């Protein structure tokens, strides 16, 4: 924020970021990713308060850990302040002030040695304080802590302190307001970007798609994304992107937008983040950026590695954060890397998240619409009102440019989750539904199966499910029960659309190591096999 908006004359962002953690938090693997990233990027405005009580839920922490936390932080490159009495509020305040004064390129960890359940003699300092310290211990705790026998007691000293603090804070706020007004007057363009971002005001999906030229091309949808992401960045100045060590493969680098990080001359205004091989950490950081309310983050990795950050994706969905995941190498088409890298189950695993829209576009035009949707989800009256994450599922291998309907119709249809790509020209006999790279096989199969075949491209199940009953009936008429779905992944979710009497041509097994065209052929992802399944 400071690097993007502050000027030499006016500093409107100068805040610190505070985090809290306990012993259990630092046992989680993501703590290593976050601690390493923060130190490497020299985030000296980050202050962590570590409630070090040597207790976890099951047992005392000594049963599950033996590392020296101070040395661990120091090894990563943090400043460390250890307080032997973590209940001493004055000592904590002094430590925070010391950390705030640091300008040495190091985040600060304040290790507060505490006693869990302090004041409750029966459980203090033991793991029992995690769950057993119930209401029956309240009176004893009040007495031990020197508090009066009164519910919701607030001392006169506390009231006096807060009144003084309110007055001091108002003075700081008034000074900041004057600074902001002067900054805004001198930096109109920056002010517009900032205020639009805070108001969630942005171009509509239609306006963004108008900025993305139509292009007839047979190419991988990740390659399509490499072009489209630059137009998205132009449309939304506060859009940022990053990758977990796979920019070259994910093709999500925003050209000419600069790089973020200490490795680039401590440049913190760039739009391209290098997360290293820290998928879980990347997900956490994107959530944090999104909570900040100014920047709209996207991050990329191989689809199969989405499982490394699944917990953070769940939080993004639960909190309805406008985060975009760019997940490439989306199927058995990955090829020689084999089943460890062929995500047959992953797309379905993401589709079941409430509030997350998973978009698997079939060609360049669908990809353009998917990207536009990813930053305009929940648009109403020019602002993003209700949001949530979007996962863009993109191919490694080339796909055919679709021709069933016009490019504009494909873009518009993608914005509704599904649309009729090939319309029958005789009585409707069957419907083929497909997504992503398999739509090309469905379009080709329709030419062989005859005039009674309809092909539906369904890039986003959840978005289609939100459409009106009339629209859904127009795409998948209930009068036609002869339905076949095709996708290079597990088949289960597709039965919602084909019915129990329908068929799904899927991949309900793990893949194998071979060139992508061979894995597709051997696992039935071909036009010929689809035709056979339809007959």
Secondary structure, 3 states (H helix, E strand, C coil): CHHHHCCCCCCCCCCCEEEEEEHHHHHCHHHHHHHHHHHHCCCCCEEEEEEECCECCCCEHHHCCCCCHHHHHHHHCCEEEEECCCCCHHHHHHHHHHHHHCCCCCCEEEEEECCCCCCCCCCCCCHHHHCCCCHHHHHHHHHHCCCCCCCCCCCHHHHHHHHHHHHHHHHHHHHHHHHHHHHHHHCHHHHHHHHHHHCCECCCHHHHHHHCCCCCCCECHHHHHHHHHHHHHHHCCCEEEEECCCHHHHCCCCCCCCEEEHHHCCECCCCEEECCCCHHHHHHHHHHHHHHCCCEEEEEEEHHHHHHHHHHHHHHHHCCCCCEEEEECCCHHHCCCCHHHCCCCHHHHHHCCCCCEEECCCCHHHHHHHHHHHCCCCEECCEECCCCCEEEECCCCCECCCCCCCHHHHHHHHCCCCEEEECCCCCCCEEEEECHHHHHHHHHHHHHHCCCEEEEECCCHHHHHCCCHHHHHHHCCCCCCCEEEECCCCCHHHHHHHCCCCEEECCCCCCCCCCHHHHHHHCCCCHHHHHHHHC
